[in-house]
């Protein structure tokens, strides 16, 4: 305790040393003056009195020295001195310092950036109080084949779960969608989060202004209310605090603003508005399952416990609610619904972890290679200083002191490089957050947090230690002084051993990285070669708009208006064709999920659902616009639609599964979900569309007309797509002028309803490969860096060997050796290093790439082509890197070389 | 243990005791007082007192501030802190114990051990 206090005071005083010296000086003067005065009183002469006083006091300088020792921090002082020396030495060799700092900054920066992403997404808890207690609830249905993912919650489950549970502290269901806000600026579709009461309570983030939703807010018939998120409030209302209590017109209905969420509030899909989700309790059935639920577990409740509780409640729920109208009740039991409760974080983060860790691993390898490179540079530097070090050792500097200086130098490099790297990582993540794909979970939370900063510091220190220790072991060990003895300019083999080892390690690591990026390139090629079911997606402009109920309710009228929009869009100059459907291909994130499809001539086991298929409602011209080939039969016609013919189109894979050949499907009849839906005759078979991404098997599709007289999910007077997607094929796609004209065309019919989800099919297509391209780009960068560093390593070693053996080369040339033979010798040296490294690397790659097999598509983790190509590339590069310095060996000037000593 | 450590230790104890008995005092006064009592122990190097004073300040046993001496000179006065008083008590006790043990050791005659 006393020691700690002293250390602390010393630290304090260390900063004020000059002042304290003055105080001591004054105090000593006073002391001597008092003694002198006393001596004078005793009768001594003034001169003698002062002399006696000084004698009695003792050596002032010695006292000061002891005094300084008392108050000093020798460790810290040596450290700052060493650092100052190191910085001075580094500034003398700007090229070396810049090369090292750049290498380190890039590699530390890249790994810190990815670690920052991992930390923000995977490691740090969700930004809610006691976030570990929050769980997401979904359901598995093992009896429902073809179901992609899992089922959410149904509105009826909300009531059962809320009323019957014994394990939830708070519980609610939510969904997201668009809400039309009118009356302010351009009509726009805001991202809306619909929550029942309980959701905000469960996440536990208090509103900044106003209040949360209460029980009344989600009771049908009560006053309409809305909450704003911070960003929207700032953007639309400039942070006006008087907003609470005002009304906003949302979906043509006035809503009272009851509160604003704070800036820190985050929720999935980054909502603008939060609206109460209201359910009409009396009208509910068992399904549908389109909502998400979350709960905060009571303290001490485990996930397993909650799952048991939910399974019990499913039993109650099953008996308490009626079947959805028109659906068989017997198959419903065979679905085998079971709860799947998991931490909300896992539900949000999904399986992005593999990708991130693979990239992190790649960049970690780059960092190792960079360390090996820097170690090599430091070896050269230490070797150049060898004479100096030996002389210093001979003059009495301990090897520990010399080693400490060298270590401080490399640590300084490490920390400086790391600091620049941290800056780079910070900038990179800012860019990522601003431009990142919306598919990246928790995008808005990504940043360099303290943990990532600590990671950067740790990595830099560790790197400094790693590449600093190697030259120390080699040159500044206890035998440092012996270097003076063997003074020679021609270097022996032994002296290159460390450098050779480092190069072999570099090449091996580089090969692992090149193989993994090679595998990703092959994956990407394979994905690109999949025919996605549409052509030239870059020409396809996608936009969504709607005919609100308030404008037209009757299906026929809705469809005629959509038809009019299609015609107007098609009349825009430069437009080849226009398609209309409820959603575009690869937009299944907007909802869907599919339903069981029955075929009239297929029998399914008693009480069994047929497999789940995707459905899409389309208007004539959709396939022509998309470039989807019609394999048999025909597309829908407007007559089909307006005459309410009960027709259907299926995908090729569905036709083949049920009827063998596509042609055989024509004339067969299918329907959706249950007896409430009429049988529809198949009039066409179209090519498969990879709707869930080209890396996933193309789903089987049933296409219905966009206008139907009876549809299981429609109303009594039929069904028409009111909220739909227009696809415009044009060479002007993506231009602002086309969008402007398209908007005008749409607004001329539906009166300034928002036009939203504006994109191109190419963007959607690229998004479906975003994870692959991200991994590809990151690994390619890592592989490229590794290749360059590895080549530089080989080049450096061979150059160094050549330079070190100049004298030997001179003698051998003088004795008649052929220059070509000599340079071959050096190239062979380089190739032996590269070959050894490549062999080790191949073995390591075979083991390590298995970890990324889930990221690969259409290529094995042990793809021979990739392995061979990468090895060949590396050996070729190594040969070149050795040839360049070896050529210099040929042009060695005889006289010059022999004079060198 | 080195000789200077022992001396510094005893010197520190003497400083504390002096301040305890005489109250706030400047460096010269402390040196004089110790000199008077200890005879020749400190006559050679009064200056050695200052590092000891610094160490005690660092440990928090004494505090220092500027003041005016009896003949109106500026001087740094040292004062025993509460913690210093505690330290003095405990060190006095342990010193007495040590002294007693050493005394007994020197008092022991060969025949007593048989």
Interface residues (C-beta under 8 A of the other chain):
Chain A: X2 X5 X6 X9 X10 X23 X24 X26 X27 X28 X30 X31 X33 X34 X35 X37 X56 X57 X58 X59 X60 X62 X63 X66 X67 X69 X70 X71
Chain B: X26 X27 X28 X31 X43 X44 X45 X46 X47 X48 X50 X51 X54 X55 X57 X58 X59 X60 X69 X71 X73 X74 X75 X76
